[in-house]
Amino acid sequence: MGAVADGAWLVVIDHQVVFADPASPWAAPRFAQTVPVVADLAAEHGDRVILTRWVPATGERRVGSWNAYFDTWPFADKPADDPLFDLIPSAVALDAPHVISEPTFGKWGDALEAITGPAPSITLVGVSTDCCVISTALAAADAGATIRVVADGCAGSSDDNQARALDLMRLYAPQIEVV
């Protein structure tokens, strides 16, 4: 995987039941293959590991296109504390000092920046590459962060979508590097 840059953070995007369980409509087919990669990277990053969780917005927090989204995916229209949105056991075992839950695909925002500081160096892994990972990478790069996406630590909604998402992020070099 390579040496960790000084001060780099590992952000593990959405290692949750809803994306890991093969019975879930949102299962990432190669999710299990990311688990050992994430564990190795977490060991390299020590206490500079942040886990994220996607949780549904509810009530007044749900606006605009999110209403149509949940009309399309009613199985996920549950409270944030539903077991479907739990971190998987291997993510819990990382004992990361930070867990951020957001009702958005992209996890870059005030909560993440409050931990990393402005314009950090971030290594991204997680799911789904073609949704939450890419949304996080692009927003963080726009904010001045230096992003390293570890391809083997990411899983897309399909192999084709994984390849497309990685190719798209490569277009953002040098702000985003896919390794």
C-alpha positions as CSV (number, residue, x, y, z in Angstrom):
1,M,0.0,0.0,0.0
2,G,2.9,2.3,0.6
3,A,4.0,4.8,3.2
4,V,1.4,7.0,4.8
5,A,2.1,10.7,4.1
6,D,2.7,12.8,7.2
7,G,-0.6,13.8,8.7
8,A,-2.7,11.8,6.3
9,W,-6.1,10.6,7.3
10,L,-7.8,7.4,6.3
11,V,-11.5,7.8,5.6
12,V,-13.4,4.6,5.4
13,I,-16.6,5.3,3.5
14,D,-19.8,3.4,4.6
15,H,-18.6,0.0,5.7
16,Q,-22.1,-0.8,6.7
17,V,-24.5,-3.8,6.6
18,V,-26.7,-2.2,3.9
19,F,-23.7,-2.3,1.5
20,A,-22.1,-5.6,2.7
21,D,-25.1,-7.9,3.0
22,P,-25.5,-9.8,-0.2
23,A,-29.2,-9.8,0.3
24,S,-29.4,-6.0,0.3
25,P,-30.4,-4.3,-2.9
26,W,-27.4,-2.0,-2.4
27,A,-24.9,-4.7,-1.9
28,A,-21.5,-4.0,-3.5
29,P,-20.5,-7.3,-5.1
30,R,-16.8,-7.1,-4.2
31,F,-17.3,-5.6,-0.7
32,A,-15.7,-8.5,1.1
33,Q,-12.5,-8.0,-0.9
34,T,-12.1,-4.5,0.6
35,V,-12.1,-5.6,4.2
36,P,-8.5,-6.8,4.5
37,V,-7.3,-3.8,2.5
38,V,-9.1,-1.4,4.9
39,A,-7.7,-3.3,7.9
40,D,-4.1,-3.0,6.6
41,L,-4.6,0.7,5.9
42,A,-6.2,1.4,9.2
43,A,-3.2,-0.2,11.0
44,E,-0.8,2.1,8.9
45,H,-2.8,5.2,9.8
46,G,-3.1,4.5,13.6
47,D,-5.4,7.0,15.3
48,R,-6.0,9.0,12.1
49,V,-8.9,6.8,10.9
50,I,-12.4,8.1,10.4
51,L,-15.4,5.9,9.6
52,T,-18.4,7.2,7.9
53,R,-22.0,6.0,7.8
54,W,-24.7,6.9,5.3
55,V,-28.0,7.4,7.2
56,P,-31.3,8.5,5.8
57,A,-32.6,12.0,6.4
58,T,-35.9,12.0,8.0
59,G,-38.7,14.5,8.6
60,E,-37.8,18.2,7.9
61,R,-34.2,17.2,7.0
62,R,-35.4,15.3,3.9
63,V,-35.8,17.8,1.0
64,G,-36.2,17.9,-2.7
65,S,-34.9,15.0,-4.7
66,W,-34.4,12.9,-1.5
67,N,-38.2,12.3,-1.5
68,A,-38.1,10.7,-4.9
69,Y,-35.0,8.8,-3.9
70,F,-36.8,7.1,-1.1
71,D,-39.8,6.5,-3.3
72,T,-37.4,4.5,-5.5
73,W,-35.7,2.8,-2.5
74,P,-38.3,2.3,0.2
75,F,-36.4,-0.5,1.9
76,A,-33.9,2.1,3.1
77,D,-36.5,4.5,4.4
78,K,-35.8,3.6,8.1
79,P,-34.5,5.4,11.1
80,A,-30.8,6.0,11.3
81,D,-30.4,3.6,14.2
82,D,-31.9,0.7,12.2
83,P,-29.4,-2.3,12.1
84,L,-29.3,-2.0,8.3
85,F,-27.1,1.1,8.8
86,D,-24.8,-0.4,11.4
87,L,-21.1,-0.6,10.7
88,I,-20.0,-4.1,9.9
89,P,-18.1,-6.0,12.6
90,S,-14.7,-5.6,10.9
91,A,-15.2,-1.8,10.8
92,V,-16.2,-1.7,14.5
93,A,-13.0,-3.8,15.2
94,L,-10.9,-1.0,13.8
95,D,-11.7,1.0,16.9
96,A,-11.5,4.2,15.0
97,P,-11.6,7.3,17.2
98,H,-14.0,9.1,14.8
99,V,-17.4,8.0,13.3
100,I,-19.4,10.5,11.2
101,S,-23.0,9.8,10.1
102,E,-24.3,11.9,7.2
103,P,-27.6,11.8,5.2
104,T,-25.6,12.6,2.0
105,F,-23.6,10.6,-0.5
106,G,-20.6,12.7,-0.1
107,K,-19.1,12.8,3.4
108,W,-16.9,15.8,3.0
109,G,-18.4,18.6,5.0
110,D,-18.2,20.5,8.3
111,A,-18.0,17.4,10.5
112,L,-15.2,15.7,8.5
113,E,-13.2,19.0,8.1
114,A,-13.5,19.6,11.8
115,I,-11.5,16.5,12.4
116,T,-9.0,16.7,9.5
117,G,-8.6,20.4,9.4
118,P,-8.7,22.4,6.1
119,A,-7.0,21.0,3.0
120,P,-5.9,17.7,4.5
121,S,-4.3,14.7,2.9
122,I,-6.9,11.9,2.8
123,T,-6.7,8.3,1.7
124,L,-10.2,7.1,0.7
125,V,-11.6,3.6,0.7
126,G,-15.1,2.1,0.9
127,V,-18.3,1.8,-0.9
128,S,-19.8,2.4,-3.2
129,T,-17.0,3.8,-5.4
130,D,-19.5,5.1,-8.0
131,C,-21.6,6.9,-5.4
132,C,-20.3,7.8,-1.9
133,V,-16.6,7.5,-2.6
134,I,-16.6,9.6,-5.7
135,S,-19.0,12.2,-4.1
136,T,-16.6,12.5,-1.2
137,A,-13.5,12.7,-3.3
138,L,-14.7,15.4,-5.6
139,A,-16.1,17.6,-2.8
140,A,-12.9,17.2,-0.7
141,A,-10.7,18.0,-3.7
142,D,-12.7,21.1,-4.4
143,A,-12.1,22.2,-0.9
144,G,-8.3,21.8,-1.4
145,A,-7.8,18.3,0.1
146,T,-5.2,16.0,-1.5
147,I,-6.9,12.7,-2.1
148,R,-5.5,9.2,-2.6
149,V,-8.1,6.6,-3.6
150,V,-7.0,3.0,-3.0
151,A,-8.8,1.1,-5.7
152,D,-8.4,-2.3,-4.0
153,G,-10.0,-0.8,-0.9
154,C,-13.1,0.3,-2.8
155,A,-16.1,-1.6,-4.2
156,G,-18.5,-0.3,-6.8
157,S,-22.1,-1.3,-7.4
158,S,-20.8,-3.4,-10.3
159,D,-17.4,-4.1,-11.8
160,D,-18.2,-1.8,-14.8
161,N,-19.3,1.1,-12.5
162,Q,-16.2,0.6,-10.3
163,A,-14.0,1.0,-13.4
164,R,-15.9,4.0,-14.6
165,A,-15.7,5.7,-11.2
166,L,-12.0,5.1,-10.9
167,D,-11.4,6.4,-14.4
168,L,-13.4,9.5,-13.7
169,M,-11.5,10.3,-10.5
170,R,-8.2,9.8,-12.4
171,L,-9.2,12.8,-14.5
172,Y,-8.8,15.0,-11.4
173,A,-5.1,14.4,-11.0
174,P,-3.1,15.8,-9.3
175,Q,-5.8,16.6,-6.7
176,I,-7.1,13.0,-6.8
177,E,-4.7,10.1,-7.3
178,V,-6.0,6.5,-7.8
179,V,-3.5,3.9,-6.6
